[in-house]
Amino acid sequence: MNSRGGLSIKSILELEESIVGKPGGFPTDHHEGLLRSRIKWVTEGNSSILSAIAMTLALCFGIFGGMFEEFLLNGYFELVAKAEAEGAGNMIISTSFIHLSIPQAQIYGILSAAAIIFAWWVTLTALIKWTPGKTLTTALLGITTAWIVVVAVRGLSHFVLVEADWDVVWANRVLLVVGQQMTEQMTQSPGSQSCIDVLNCYGINQNWRLWWILYPTFAVIASAYGTTADKPARFLIPFTFLSLFLMGIAWVPAEINYYEEVPLLNLAKAMIIGYIAYGASFYYCSISEEYKANRLRRNIAIAAVATFFFAIMIMNPPEFVKDFAALLGGTPAVAGSDEITSGAVVPSTLDKLSGDGIEASQWGGLFVNLIVATAGCVIGFGIGVILAFGRQSNQPFFSVPSVILIELVRSGPLICWLWFAVFLMPDMMDPFYNAEDIIRMLLMFGIFGGCYIAEVLRGGLQAVDSGQKEAAIALGLSPFQTKLTVELPNAVRTTLPSIVSVFIGLWKDTTLLFIINILDFFKLAKDLPATDLRFLGNFLEPLYVTALVFWVFAFYLSRVSMKIEKSLGLVKEGGGELA
């Protein structure tokens, strides 16, 4: 017990030194001469006592600060009182079987007080132990950073919990995810909660298409995690939390205009599919040899690419898919038909599949950003591989067009190429395919991302050891097989961080879609205050949510990249040889 206590105290002291520096002392004159010496009163025996004094004072200042002097800053009780006086109340979540009251003022007080306690602890520790006398730079940096944290935490938490009115987001959360046209198809169809009078219904509920995309997406992600050697809890706990979080967003009754049972049921199905996919993948890799596990990883990667093309196809199926659904017994459901809008006929999934899909021009919200960014990654990677090998080719027939395309695309900003896709690409594509705006954006993001990935891969291809190429030729591999099985895997492995950086850049660049009047996530968030007179002036709340969503996806991509690098042995020096 004592060893544990000693270990914890030692850890706290080490944390102190890493933040505010090592203890020092005041300089004094020696009584026998002019030599300067230092009084050192911090010893192993009293260091923990001094730390306890600093922490006790910090707690007092953080909780009761405003009751002493103004310069001590407001403490917890005064922060809560001010927040309540400014109108911060309780967030009420009430349904027929649960009633939650979330005290926003108290949460704001706790967060702000915690930051203030931390800042005072750092400051008082530095003063009591006089760490500036030993490590001046570390002490000043620690104190400055601590008070910057106070300003950031208090400002952000005050806006989130006291100032902001989040009803503008809750009322339009479906709109932000799928866009205006797709929201109308869901909420203005017979059976929708906002379409009580059947005479006012005019749509066909097409949100089943989104669920059909979500199911394989969860299966691919879960099975990919199952091929890793991590403990199951490291995936299952975050995956369960994410699924429950999505269910909570769909279930919160504030400003709801649909029956929450449907998304809750479908999200539960997606979660179960994820569990099954993860369990099957994890079990297969645990009983199989390494080459079989690698083959499964390759098949999962192929399935991920197939899921992307399936998502585009299922949103607006081609004629042969509709004809096949009709052959299986589906009666084409047409939006606006009297039988459907009156509620006399409820179309089945086969009826909807054989009928009209959702045109790309009707896509919107976060769905558009995800599908366009995925196109930049999937199509862009394929184009990048072709251009990288083409640029390295000794044949001018391959190298010259590759160089021209790469240099031409990289010489202009993305927004210029998006305008090119809007005005000039239709004239180039009309003889072959009449593509809508979003489809042209998919292609443009793929080409733009492919040119940057090509240059990244070219650097990786140049770093491939010539001995590996010679060994592949000696084994009888053709030049095509050598490039795909030897050169490309080595190039991808060594350039993976740069490739992921390109993917993250493409994800953030999807916000440029709003400039060409595509109703993506950012544009809808920017225009939310104009959807209702209640929300006029509440333009910061949607933008904060947008920033958070984009950061979460970018952060997740970076974590995935680091995880793959670790599995390839690239996090340590010599990792390439280990891999």
N, C-alpha and C positions, 0 to 999 in steps of 0.2 A: 504493500500500500504506500509505504514511504517512497519506494523507488519510483512508483508511478507519479506521486506528487512531486518528487524532485525532478522527474523528467518533464512534467508539464511546466514547472517554474522555469526550468532551463530553456524550454522552448519559447516561453514568453520573453525571457531576457534576450534570447537570440533574435526574436522578432523585433524587440525594441532597438537593438543595435543595428539591424538592417534598415530601420526606418529613420532613426534619429542619430545614429552613430554611437561610438564608444564613449564611456564616461570620461570626463576630463577633470580639471581643477582650476582654481584662481591663481594667477601668478603673484608671487610676493618677493620682497627683497630679503636676501639672506642676512642675518644679523652680523656676520663676520665680514661681509664684503658687498660688492655690487653684483655678484652673481645672482641670476634669477632662478628660482625653483618653483615647483608647483605643489600645492596641497592636494592630496588625493584622499578624499573622504569616502569614496565609493569602493567598498570591499565586497568580497564574496558573502560576508555575513550580513551586511546591511543593504545590499543591492536590491534584494527582493522587497525589503521593507520600504525603501524609497519608491520602488515601482508601485507598491500598494498605496502609498500616500498619494502619488500622482493620479492613480486610477480613482481613488476615493474622491479627490477634489474634482476630477473630470466628471464623475457621476453627479456630484452635487451641482456643478455648473450646468450640466446638460439637462438636469431635471428641474432645478430651482433657479436657474440662471437669472431670469427676469426679475426674481424677487430680491436680488441683491443690488447690483449696479447695472446700469444700462450697457456698459462696455463688456459685460460678461455675456451678452446676447440673450435672447429669450430662451427660457427653458421649456420643457415639455408642456407644463400646465398652461403657460402663457401662450404658447404656439397653438394649442388646441382651442383656447378661448378666442384667440384672434381669428382662427379659421372658422369657428362657428359663427362669430360675429359677421364674417364676410359672406356667409350663406352656405357654408359646407354642411351638408346634412348627412343622412344615411341613404345609401343605395339599397332600395327595396327590390328583392326578387321574390315574387309571390306566385304560387300556383295552387292548384287544388290540394296538393299533398305536401307542399313544403313552403316555408316562409323564412327568408333570409334577410337580415338587416345588417349591412356592412357600414360601420362607422367611419366615414371618410376623414373627418377631422382628427380622430384618434390615430388613424393610420398615418396621416400627414405628420402628426406630432411625434410618433414613434420614429419614423424615418429621419426627420429633421434632427430630433434629439440624439439619435444614434450617431449621425454625422458630426454633430457638435461635440459629443462625448469623445469621439475618436480624435477630433482636432485638438481638444483641450488635453487629452492624454498625451498626444505627441508633443505639444507645446510645453506642458508642465514637466514631462519627463526630461526634455532637453534642458529646461532651466534648472530643475532640481539636481540632475546629474551633471549639469554643465557640459553637455556633449559638444557645443561649439568650440570649447577650449581644446578639444582633441581632434574632432573631425568637423570643421566649420561648414564645408560644402554639403556634406551629408545632412547635417542638422538643418541648415537653411532650406535645402531641397525638401526634406521631410515635412517641415512646418508649413512651407508654402503650399505643397501639394495637399496637405490635410485641410487647409482652409479653402483651397480651390474646390475640394470635394464638398465642403459645407455649402458653398455658394451654388454648386451644380445640383446637389441633392435637394436643397431647399427650394431652389427655383423650379426645378422640374416637377418635384412632388407637389408643390403649391399649384402649379398649372394643372397637373393631372387630377388632383384630388379636390381642389378648391375652386379654381377658376373655370375649368373646362366643363362644357355641357356635351356629354358623349351621346346624347339622344340622336344627334345628327348622323352618327355612325351606326348606331343600333337600328335606326329606322331604315337605313339603306344598305345593310350588310349583304343582302342578297344581290342588290344592284352592283355593289363593289366587286363581287365575286364573278358574276356571269354577265353583267351588262344589262342595258335597258330592254332590248328586244327579247332576250332569253328570260328575263324576269317576268315580262308580260305573258310569255307563253306558259310560265309556271303558275302565276297568280291570277290570270284571267281565263282560266280554263274551268269547266264544270267540276265541282267538288272542292275548289280552292276556298279557303276561309274568307278571302277578300272578294269573292264572287258569289255572294249569297243568293242573289236573284239571278236565276239562270237566264233571264232575258238579257242580262248585261254581259254574259259570257261570250267570248268570241275566239278563244284560243284552244290549242291542244297542248296538254302538258307534255313537254319534251325533255323534262329533266332526267328521265331514265337514261338518256344518252350520256349524261355526265357521270352517272353511277356506273355505267358500263365501262367508262374510262377509268374511274377510281378503283374498281376491283382489280384489274390486271396491274395497275400502278402499285397498289399496296402489295400485291403478290410478288412483283419483281423486286421491289425494295426489300421486303422481308426475306425473300429467298437469297438475295445478294448478301445480306447481313448474316444469314445462316451459314454461308461458306467461310466465314472468318473463324478464327480460333478463340474469339472472345467468349466469356461466360454468357449464358443466355440472358441473365438479368441485365446486362449492359445494353441489350437491345430491347427486351420485353418491357422494362420499366419505362424508358422514354417513349416507346411506341404506344404503350397503353395510356400514358399521360397525354400524348398528342391526340389520340383518338377521343379520349374523354374531353379534352379541351375543345375539339371541333364539335363534339356533341353538345357541350355547354353553350357554345356560340349559337348553334341551331335551336337549342331548347329555351334559352332565356326569353321569357314572354314579352319583354319590353318591345313595343313597336313591331309586333309580329303580324305578318299578313299571309301566313300559310299554316297548314296543319303540321305541327312539329313532329308528329309521330312518323311521318314518311322519312325525313332526313335522319332521324334518330335510328330508325330501323335499318336504313341502308348503310349508315356509318357503322352500326354494329355488325352488319354483314361483312363490310370491308375489314373491320378489325379481326373478325374470326378468320377470314381468308388469309390475312397477314399472319396470324398465329399458325395456321395450318402450313402455309408456305415456308415459314421460318423453321417450324419443327421438322418438316420433311427434308429441307435442305441441310439443316444442322445434323440430322441423323444420318443422311446419306454421306456427308463428308466425314463424319466420325467413324464410319465403318468401311470407308473406301480408301484406296490408295491415292497418293497425291495427284497422279496424272488424271484419275477419274474426277477428282475435285476440280482440277483446272479445266477439264472439259465441261463440267457443270457451270463454272464461272463464264466460260465462253458462250454457252447456250443462254445463260441469263442475260449477258450483254446483247445477244441477238434478240432475245425477247424484249428487252428494253427498247431497242430500235423499232421492233415490230409494234410495240405499244404506241409509240409516237405516231406511226402511220395509221394504226387502227383508230386513234383518236380523231385524226383528220377525216378518215373515211366514215366513221360512225356518225359524226356530226351532220354530214350531208352525203349520204351514200350514193354511189354511182348507180346507173340504171340497172345494171345486171344484179346488184344486191337487192334492189327493190323488186325486180322481177322474180328473184329466187324466193324472197319473203312472200310474195303473192302466190307463188307456186306451192308454198307450204300451207296455204290457207288464209293468208292475210288479205283483208279488204282495205285498199289504200284509204287512209284517213286524210281528209283534206280540210285544212283550217277554214273555218267559216261555214261549214255545212250545217244545215238546219238541224239535222238529227243529232249531231254531236253537241252543238252549242245549246240545244234545248235540254240536253241530258237524257234523251230517249235512247241514245246509243253511246256506250262507253267503249272506245276503241282499245283493243288489246295491244301488246307490244309488237306483235307481228303486223297488226294493222298500221301502227305508227311507222314501223320500219319499211313497209311497202309504200307508205305515203310520202308526203313532202318532208324533207329534212330541214335543218336549220342552215340557211345560207351563211356563208362566211361573213357577209356584210352585217349579219345580225349578231355575230359574236362580240363579246365585250368583257370588260372588267379584268380581274386577275387572270381569268382563263386565257385571254389574249396574250398577256405578258408571258405566261408560262409556255404557251404553245409556240410563240415566236422565239423565245429564248431557247427552247428545246430544239427548234428548227436550226437555230444558229449553231448549237452544239452538235446535233446529229448530222444534218446535211453539211454543216461547215467542216466537221471532222473528215467526212468522206471526200469533200472537195479538197481539203487541205492535204490529204494523203496523195491524191492524184497530182496536185500541183507541185508538191514537194519532190516526188519522184520525177515528174515531168521536167522540173527545172534542173535536176541533176542529170538528165538524160544527155547522151552524146549526140542524139538525133535532133537536128534543128526543127523537125516537124513537131516534136514534143516540147522542146525546151523554149523555143521562141514564143509560142502562144502562152505558155505558162508564165514566162517572165513578163510579157506584156500585160497579162491580166493581173498578176500580183502587183506590179508597180503602179498600174493604172488605178486599181481599187484602193491601194494603200496611200495613194497621193491625195485623196480627197476625204473629207469628213463624212461620217455616216449619214448625217442629215441630208447632204447633197445627193447621196445615192438613194435615199428614201424618196426624195422628190423625183429623181430619175425613174424610180419604180412606179411612181404615181402617173407621170405624164408621158414618158417615153417608152417604158417597157410594154404598155398595151399595144403600141404600134408594132413592136417586134414580135409579140406573142400571139396577136389576133389570128394570123393565118393558121396557127397550130392549136391554140387554146385560149379561150376567153376567161382569163383569171380575174377574180375579184381583188380588191385592194389588199385584204389581209393575206391572201395567198401570195401575192407579189411581195408583200413584206416578208413572208416566210422565206421565199427564194432569195431576196436581197440580203437578209440577215445570214442565210447560209453561205452566200458568195462572199460577203464581207468577212464573216468569221473564218471562212475557209482560207482566204488569202493570208490572214494573220497566222493561223495555225500552220499553214504551209511553211512560212519562214521559221517558225519555232521548230517544226519537225526537220527542216533542212539542217539546222544547227545540230540536232540530235543525230541525224543520218551521217553527218560529217564526223561525228565523234565515235561512230561504231568502229571497233577494231578491225583492221583489214584481215587479221588472222581468222576471225569468225566467218568472213565472207569466203576466204580461201577454203576453210574447212567445209563450208556448205557446198561449195563447188566440187570438192574432193569426194563428198558423199553422194554426188550425182544429182543434187538439186538443180532445177532449172533456174535461170535468172529471176523469173517471176516468183517461184517458190522461195528463193533466197531473200527477195525483198520483203515478202509477206511474213515469213516465219523466222527470219533472223534479223534483218535490218530494222524493220518497222517496230517489233516489240522492244528492241534495245533503244531505239530513238524515243519511243513513247515513255519508256521507263525513266530515262534520264531527263526528259523535258516535261514530265508530268506537272510540276508546279507552274510552269509557264503556260501550259495548255489550260489548266484550271483557271489561271488568271485571265486568260482570254474568255473563258466561259463566264466568269463573274462579270467581266466588262460587258459582254453581250447582254447579260441579264439586266444590268443597270441601264444599258443603252435602250432597252425597250421603252423607257419613259419618253423617248423621242417620238413615239408613235402619236402622241397627243398633238404634236405640231401639224401633222398631216390629217388631223380631224378624225382619227380612229379612237373610239371610246374605250381606251385601255384603262387600267386601274388608276393610274395617276391623273388622267383627265377627268374621270368620274369623281375622284376624290376632290379635285380642285373645284368642280362644279356642284358639289353636294349642297352648299349653303343656298343655292338657287332652287332646290327642289321643294322647299316649303318655307312659308313666311316665318315659321317658328325658328328656323335655323339661320336667318340672315345675320351675317357677321361672324358666324362660327366657322371660319375658314381654316383655323390652325389645327383643330382637332383631326379632321380627315388627313391633313398633311403629316401630322405626327404618326398616325396609323400607317400611312403609306411608307414613311421612312423606316418604321419598325419592321414592316413586312419585307421590304427590300433588304434590310440589314440581316434579318433572320435567314433568308434564302442564301445570301452571299456568305454568311458565316457558316451555314451548313455545308455549302460546297467546299469551303476551305477546310472544314473538319474532315470531310470525306477524302479530300486530297491527301491530308496528312495521314489518314488511316491507311490509304492505299500505299503511300510511300513507306510507312512502317512495315506493312506486310511484304513489301519488296526489298526490305533491308536497306533503305536509302536514307535513314535518319542518322546513321553513323558513318564515319569515314570508312571507306572500303565496302560500303553496302552493296555497290554494284557487283563486286566479286561474290559476295555472299548470296545475292539473288541468283 
